[in-house]
Amino acid sequence: MSYTAHFSAIIDEGAQIGEQTRIWHWVHVCAGARIGKHCSLGQNVYIGNQAVIGDYVKIQNNVSVYDAVTLEDEVFCGPSMVFTNVYNPRSAVPRKNEYRPTLVKRGATLGANCTIVCGVTIGEFAFIGAGAVINRDVKPYALMVGVPARQIGWISEYGERLDLPLHGEATAVCPHSGQCYRLTADWVVVVET
C-alpha cells in the first residue's frame, strides 16, 4: 500500500489511490473512485464510484465528492463544502441516469460551506468564497462570492487579489509572487516573462 489510511477509513476493493495520499478518520472511498498522488482526504470525506481526483488535491473535513465530479490537480475543497450531481432531485423519482458532470479545473479553491450546483465548470485557479453558491460556469482566476455567486474580482495563482477591473484591458502583478496577469475583454491569462 503506497498511501496512508486511518484504521476507521473504509476503502472499497478496486479503488485507485495514488502514492503518498493521506486518508483520515471515517473516510469512505468507493470501489470505482480514482484518486491521484499526494492528496489529503480529511475526516468524514466520501468519494463516489465515478469521482475522479487529480494529484495534490486537499479535501477538508465533511466533504462528499459524488459521482460525475472531477477535480483536477491542486484543487482545494474547504470544510463542509457541497457538491451535487442531480439538478432536480426527488426522493420518489430515480435520477441516477441524469447526473450532470461537474469539472473543477487545476488549482481552484472552493471555500468552506460553499455549494457547487451540478453541471458547471470552475476555471483554473478560480476562488470560490466561503458560503457562495455556484450555479453557472466560473472563469479562470475569477473571485466569486455570494448567493447566488457573483464575480467581484480576479485572483492570482498564489491566492492574492489582483488589481484588475472586471472587464476591459489591463495588467496586474501578484503582490506576493510577482507573476504578471493580463485582462483582455473579460478573460485573464498569465503573462509569460
C-alpha positions, 0 to 999 in steps of 0.5 A: 500500500503506497498511501496512508489510511486511518484504521476507521477509513473504509476503502472499497476493493478496486479503488485507485489511490495514488502514492503518498495520499493521506486518508483520515478518520471515517473516510469512505472511498468507493470501489470505482473512485480514482484518486491521484498522488499526494492528496489529503482526504480529511475526516468524514470525506466520501468519494463516489464510484465515478469521482475522479481526483487529480494529484495534490488535491486537499479535501477538508473535513465533511466533504462528499465528492459524488459521482460525475465530479472531477477535480483536477490537480491542486484543487482545494475543497474547504470544510463542509463544502457541497457538491451535487450531481442531480439538478432536480432531485426527488426522493420518489423519482430515480435520477441516477441516469441524469447526473450532470458532470461537474469539472473543477479545473487545476488549482481552484479553491472552493471555500468552506460551506460553499455549494457547487450546483451540478453541471458547471465548470470552475476555471483554473485557479478560480476562488470560490468564497466561503458560503457562495453558491455556484450555479453557472460556469466560473472563469479562470482566476475569477473571485466569486462570492455570494448567493447566488455567486457573483464575480467581484474580482480576479485572483492570482495563482498564489491566492492574492487579489489582483488589481484588475477591473472586471472587464476591459484591458489591463495588467496586474502583478501578484503582490506576493509572487510577482507573476504578471496577469493580463485582462483582455475583454473579460478573460485573464491569462498569465503573462509569460516573462 
